[in-house]
Amino acid sequence: MTQADLFTALKATGYPVAYSHFKTAANPPYIVYLFAYSSDMIADNVNYHEISNFQVELYTATKDLTAEAKVQAALRTLELPYGKSETWLENEELFQILYEVQIIGE
């Protein structure tokens, strides 16, 4: 599994997808994903096995269960377990659904 695989699966939802941010404004629903931090397995003072933590962020103007289901289905096709949280962004007037996933051994 690679970051490119994650991008491809997210694009299959049919929504606009960008790494980190869009250069021009996108209309919701849209998806942004980015590397958050590493949780590498370390042995003998060496990064033995890479574990990359990514955030997948779905932005919607209203609560959109269909969009959430599409993102979750994309993550399941990659057999990626995920954590999920939701926030209302008052200044943006958007819902942010945040999925946290790990890519192991990229």
C-alpha positions in Angstrom: 0.0 0.0 0.0 1.3 3.4 -1.0 0.2 7.0 -0.8 -0.5 6.8 -4.5 -2.9 3.9 -3.8 -4.7 6.1 -1.2 -5.0 8.9 -3.7 -6.4 6.6 -6.4 -9.0 5.2 -4.1 -10.1 8.6 -2.9 -10.4 9.8 -6.5 -12.7 6.9 -7.2 -15.3 8.5 -4.9 -15.9 11.1 -7.7 -15.1 14.0 -5.5 -12.2 16.5 -6.0 -9.1 15.3 -4.1 -5.9 17.2 -3.3 -2.9 16.7 -1.1 -2.8 19.2 1.7 -5.0 21.9 -0.1 -6.4 23.1 -3.3 -4.7 25.9 -5.2 -8.1 27.3 -6.1 -11.3 27.0 -4.1 -13.2 23.8 -4.5 -16.9 23.4 -4.1 -18.0 20.9 -1.4 -18.0 18.0 -1.1 -14.3 17.6 -1.6 -11.4 15.6 0.0 -8.0 16.7 1.2 -5.5 14.3 2.6 -2.0 14.8 4.1 0.8 13.1 6.0 0.3 13.8 9.7 3.2 12.1 11.5 5.1 8.8 11.6 4.9 6.0 14.0 7.8 4.0 12.7 8.8 0.8 14.4 12.3 1.3 15.7 14.8 -1.5 16.5 18.5 -1.3 17.3 18.4 2.5 16.8 17.1 2.1 13.2 13.8 2.9 11.7 13.0 -0.7 11.1 9.5 -0.4 9.6 7.8 2.7 8.2 4.4 3.5 9.6 2.9 6.7 8.1 -0.2 8.3 9.6 -2.4 10.2 7.2 -5.4 12.4 7.7 -8.2 12.2 5.1 -10.5 15.2 5.4 -14.0 15.2 3.8 -15.6 18.7 3.6 -19.3 19.1 3.1 -21.8 22.0 3.2 -24.4 19.9 5.0 -24.3 16.6 6.8 -23.7 14.2 3.9 -24.0 10.5 4.8 -23.7 9.5 1.1 -20.3 11.3 0.8 -19.1 9.8 4.1 -20.2 6.3 2.9 -18.2 6.8 -0.3 -15.0 7.8 1.5 -15.4 4.9 4.0 -16.0 2.4 1.1 -12.8 3.7 -0.5 -10.8 3.1 2.7 -12.4 -0.4 3.1 -11.3 -1.3 -0.5 -7.7 -0.6 0.6 -8.4 -2.6 3.8 -7.4 0.4 5.8 -8.9 0.6 9.3 -9.7 4.2 10.3 -10.7 6.4 13.1 -13.4 9.0 12.4 -14.3 12.4 14.0 -16.5 15.3 12.9 -16.3 19.0 13.4 -18.4 22.0 12.3 -16.1 24.7 11.0 -18.0 27.9 11.9 -15.8 30.3 9.8 -15.9 28.1 6.8 -19.6 27.0 7.2 -18.5 23.4 6.5 -18.5 20.1 8.1 -15.1 18.4 8.4 -15.2 14.6 8.7 -11.7 13.5 9.6 -10.5 10.0 9.0 -7.1 8.9 10.4 -5.4 6.0 8.7 -2.0 4.3 8.7 0.0 3.2 5.7 2.5 0.6 6.8 5.8 0.0 4.9 5.4 2.6 2.1 
